[in-house]
Amino acid sequence: MERDLTAYDDALYQTRLDDLDKLAKIEKFEVRRMMAMKLGTPDSVSELLEGGKEI
């Protein structure tokens, strides 16, 4: 029984860690989008959002 709970806890922990990683990527993209909107020039928007850099 204890072994099953440990495996369950490990799986749940990994799932939550993956969720946090996804949220961090979403937040990084949102910050870039907001910065691009503040800068206002089409070139800066393209550079920040489509610059080919991995988030």
Secondary structure, DSSP 8 states (H G I E B T S, - for coil): -HHHHHHHHHHHHHHHHHHHHHHHHHHHHHHHHHHHHHH--HHHHHHHHHS----
